[in-house]
Amino acid sequence: MRIGAILLTTLVMGCATGPKLPITQPIVSFVPASAERHHRFDRPDLVEIRTIQRDGVRWSEIGGASCTMTANGLSQTFEPPVLVKVPLYYGRTRSLFVQCRATINGRSRVSGTTVDPTNLSEPDDEGFIIGVGSDGPSVGGVISIRNRNKDRFDYQHRINITFAP
């Protein structure tokens, strides 16, 4: 048990980093001008994007990367750390793709991630139930009357783009 505690302490200390880099630039908007006039537009949301350099269990935040966010044929370029205003729509909010390029130790690196929105609406209550009980076979069904066009979505509030060796 003591060896496990020592290993966990070493791992946590090895992962420790310095303070986060400050966000010094204005908020970058990824919300198209036509979004607020769209009948399915819900609201804008802020997503924090940071770039991380990982070396084994040690990691640190880096600046100076050039990143591009794309979705729905739109594209926006920025330099992390940054706050990006993204659109959320009722019924269907698209995934975001973020790709960053950085020079680390004299080598050019590329890393990226796809960020899927989370559906905040109630889970599905659809399907059929078939069972056999002491009174014989029974059949039941549950049908949802939920309007999926009114589903609400949200993105995770921080996206870390990790550069590993």
VENHU-V286199 format. One record per pair of residues at least 4 apart in sequence whose C-alpha atoms are under 8 Angstrom apart, sorted by the first residue. I is the first residue (numbers start at 0). GAP is how many residues later the second one is. D is the distance in whole Angstrom. If there is no record, write none. Layout:
i->I gap->GAP d->D
i->I gap->GAP d->D
This chain:
i->0 gap->4 d->6
i->1 gap->4 d->6
i->2 gap->4 d->6
i->3 gap->4 d->6
i->4 gap->4 d->6
i->5 gap->4 d->6
i->6 gap->4 d->6
i->7 gap->4 d->6
i->8 gap->4 d->6
i->9 gap->4 d->6
i->10 gap->4 d->6
i->10 gap->46 d->7
i->11 gap->4 d->6
i->13 gap->43 d->6
i->13 gap->44 d->5
i->14 gap->42 d->6
i->14 gap->43 d->5
i->14 gap->44 d->6
i->15 gap->42 d->7
i->15 gap->43 d->8
i->16 gap->41 d->8
i->16 gap->42 d->7
i->16 gap->43 d->6
i->16 gap->44 d->8
i->17 gap->42 d->7
i->19 gap->41 d->7
i->20 gap->40 d->7
i->20 gap->41 d->8
i->20 gap->42 d->8
i->20 gap->60 d->7
i->21 gap->59 d->7
i->22 gap->57 d->8
i->22 gap->58 d->5
i->22 gap->59 d->6
i->22 gap->60 d->8
i->23 gap->58 d->8
i->24 gap->57 d->7
i->25 gap->56 d->8
i->25 gap->57 d->8
i->26 gap->55 d->7
i->26 gap->56 d->5
i->26 gap->57 d->6
i->26 gap->58 d->7
i->27 gap->50 d->7
i->27 gap->54 d->7
i->27 gap->55 d->6
i->27 gap->56 d->5
i->27 gap->57 d->6
i->28 gap->55 d->6
i->28 gap->56 d->5
i->28 gap->57 d->7
i->29 gap->44 d->8
i->29 gap->45 d->8
i->29 gap->46 d->6
i->29 gap->54 d->7
i->29 gap->55 d->6
i->29 gap->56 d->5
i->29 gap->57 d->7
i->30 gap->4 d->6
i->30 gap->13 d->7
i->30 gap->54 d->6
i->30 gap->55 d->5
i->30 gap->56 d->5
i->33 gap->4 d->7
i->34 gap->6 d->6
i->34 gap->52 d->7
i->35 gap->5 d->6
i->36 gap->4 d->7
i->39 gap->49 d->5
i->39 gap->50 d->5
i->39 gap->51 d->7
i->40 gap->46 d->7
i->40 gap->47 d->6
i->40 gap->48 d->4
i->40 gap->49 d->6
i->41 gap->45 d->8
i->41 gap->46 d->5
i->41 gap->47 d->5
i->41 gap->48 d->6
i->41 gap->110 d->8
i->42 gap->44 d->6
i->42 gap->45 d->5
i->42 gap->46 d->7
i->43 gap->41 d->6
i->43 gap->42 d->5
i->43 gap->43 d->5
i->43 gap->44 d->6
i->44 gap->40 d->5
i->44 gap->41 d->5
i->44 gap->42 d->6
i->44 gap->43 d->7
i->44 gap->109 d->8
i->44 gap->110 d->8
i->45 gap->37 d->6
i->45 gap->38 d->6
i->45 gap->39 d->5
i->45 gap->40 d->6
i->45 gap->111 d->7
i->46 gap->36 d->6
i->46 gap->37 d->5
i->46 gap->38 d->6
i->46 gap->39 d->7
i->46 gap->108 d->7
i->46 gap->109 d->7
i->46 gap->110 d->5
i->46 gap->111 d->6
i->46 gap->112 d->7
i->47 gap->33 d->7
i->47 gap->34 d->6
i->47 gap->35 d->5
i->47 gap->36 d->6
i->47 gap->109 d->6
i->47 gap->110 d->5
i->47 gap->111 d->6
i->48 gap->31 d->6
i->48 gap->32 d->6
i->48 gap->33 d->5
i->48 gap->34 d->6
i->48 gap->35 d->7
i->48 gap->109 d->6
i->48 gap->110 d->5
i->48 gap->111 d->6
i->48 gap->112 d->8
i->49 gap->11 d->7
i->49 gap->12 d->8
i->49 gap->30 d->5
i->49 gap->31 d->5
i->49 gap->32 d->7
i->49 gap->108 d->8
i->49 gap->109 d->6
i->49 gap->110 d->5
i->49 gap->111 d->6
i->50 gap->10 d->6
i->50 gap->11 d->6
i->50 gap->12 d->7
i->50 gap->14 d->7
i->50 gap->29 d->6
i->50 gap->30 d->7
i->50 gap->109 d->6
i->50 gap->110 d->5
i->50 gap->111 d->6
i->50 gap->112 d->8
i->51 gap->7 d->7
i->51 gap->8 d->6
i->51 gap->9 d->4
i->51 gap->10 d->6
i->51 gap->108 d->7
i->51 gap->109 d->6
i->51 gap->110 d->5
i->51 gap->111 d->6
i->52 gap->6 d->5
i->52 gap->7 d->5
i->52 gap->8 d->6
i->52 gap->9 d->6
i->52 gap->109 d->6
i->52 gap->110 d->5
i->52 gap->111 d->6
i->53 gap->4 d->6
i->53 gap->5 d->4
i->53 gap->6 d->7
i->53 gap->108 d->7
i->53 gap->109 d->6
i->53 gap->110 d->5
i->53 gap->111 d->7
i->54 gap->4 d->6
i->54 gap->109 d->6
i->54 gap->110 d->6
i->62 gap->16 d->8
i->62 gap->17 d->6
i->62 gap->18 d->7
i->63 gap->15 d->6
i->63 gap->16 d->7
i->63 gap->38 d->7
i->64 gap->14 d->6
i->64 gap->15 d->7
i->64 gap->35 d->6
i->64 gap->36 d->5
i->64 gap->37 d->4
i->64 gap->38 d->8
i->65 gap->11 d->7
i->65 gap->12 d->6
i->65 gap->13 d->5
i->65 gap->14 d->8
i->65 gap->34 d->5
i->65 gap->35 d->5
i->65 gap->36 d->7
i->66 gap->10 d->6
i->66 gap->11 d->5
i->66 gap->12 d->6
i->66 gap->13 d->7
i->66 gap->31 d->7
i->66 gap->32 d->5
i->66 gap->33 d->4
i->66 gap->34 d->6
i->67 gap->7 d->7
i->67 gap->8 d->6
i->67 gap->9 d->4
i->67 gap->10 d->6
i->67 gap->30 d->6
i->67 gap->31 d->5
i->67 gap->32 d->6
i->68 gap->6 d->6
i->68 gap->7 d->5
i->68 gap->8 d->6
i->68 gap->27 d->7
i->68 gap->28 d->6
i->68 gap->29 d->4
i->68 gap->30 d->7
i->69 gap->4 d->5
i->69 gap->5 d->4
i->69 gap->6 d->7
i->69 gap->26 d->6
i->69 gap->27 d->5
i->69 gap->28 d->7
i->70 gap->4 d->7
i->70 gap->23 d->7
i->70 gap->24 d->7
i->70 gap->25 d->5
i->70 gap->26 d->7
i->71 gap->22 d->7
i->77 gap->4 d->8
i->87 gap->5 d->6
i->87 gap->64 d->8
i->87 gap->65 d->6
i->87 gap->66 d->7
i->88 gap->4 d->5
i->88 gap->63 d->7
i->88 gap->64 d->7
i->89 gap->59 d->6
i->89 gap->60 d->5
i->89 gap->61 d->5
i->89 gap->62 d->5
i->89 gap->63 d->7
i->90 gap->57 d->6
i->90 gap->58 d->4
i->90 gap->59 d->5
i->90 gap->60 d->5
i->90 gap->61 d->7
i->91 gap->57 d->7
i->91 gap->59 d->7
i->91 gap->61 d->8
i->92 gap->24 d->7
i->92 gap->60 d->7
i->93 gap->22 d->7
i->93 gap->23 d->7
i->94 gap->19 d->7
i->94 gap->20 d->6
i->94 gap->21 d->5
i->94 gap->22 d->6
i->95 gap->18 d->6
i->95 gap->19 d->5
i->95 gap->20 d->7
i->96 gap->15 d->7
i->96 gap->16 d->6
i->96 gap->17 d->4
i->96 gap->18 d->6
i->97 gap->14 d->5
i->97 gap->15 d->5
i->97 gap->16 d->6
i->97 gap->17 d->8
i->98 gap->11 d->7
i->98 gap->12 d->6
i->98 gap->13 d->4
i->98 gap->14 d->7
i->98 gap->62 d->8
i->99 gap->10 d->6
i->99 gap->11 d->5
i->99 gap->12 d->6
i->99 gap->61 d->7
i->100 gap->7 d->7
i->100 gap->8 d->6
i->100 gap->9 d->5
i->100 gap->10 d->7
i->101 gap->6 d->6
i->101 gap->7 d->5
i->101 gap->8 d->7
i->102 gap->4 d->5
i->102 gap->5 d->4
i->102 gap->6 d->6
i->103 gap->4 d->6
i->103 gap->5 d->7
i->108 gap->54 d->7
i->109 gap->53 d->7
i->110 gap->50 d->7
i->110 gap->51 d->7
i->110 gap->52 d->6
i->111 gap->49 d->6
i->111 gap->50 d->8
i->112 gap->48 d->7
i->114 gap->40 d->7
i->114 gap->41 d->8
i->114 gap->44 d->8
i->115 gap->39 d->7
i->116 gap->36 d->6
i->116 gap->37 d->5
i->116 gap->38 d->5
i->116 gap->39 d->7
i->117 gap->35 d->5
i->117 gap->36 d->5
i->117 gap->37 d->6
i->117 gap->38 d->8
i->118 gap->32 d->7
i->118 gap->33 d->6
i->118 gap->34 d->5
i->118 gap->35 d->7
i->119 gap->31 d->7
i->119 gap->32 d->5
i->119 gap->33 d->5
i->119 gap->34 d->7
i->120 gap->30 d->5
i->120 gap->31 d->6
i->120 gap->32 d->8
i->123 gap->20 d->7
i->124 gap->17 d->6
i->124 gap->18 d->6
i->124 gap->19 d->5
i->125 gap->15 d->8
i->125 gap->16 d->5
i->125 gap->17 d->5
i->125 gap->18 d->5
i->126 gap->14 d->6
i->126 gap->15 d->6
i->126 gap->16 d->7
i->127 gap->11 d->8
i->127 gap->12 d->6
i->127 gap->13 d->4
i->127 gap->14 d->6
i->128 gap->10 d->6
i->128 gap->11 d->5
i->128 gap->12 d->6
i->128 gap->13 d->8
i->129 gap->7 d->8
i->129 gap->8 d->6
i->129 gap->9 d->5
i->129 gap->10 d->6
i->130 gap->6 d->6
i->130 gap->7 d->5
i->130 gap->8 d->6
i->131 gap->4 d->6
i->131 gap->5 d->4
i->131 gap->6 d->6
i->132 gap->4 d->6
i->132 gap->5 d->7
i->146 gap->4 d->7
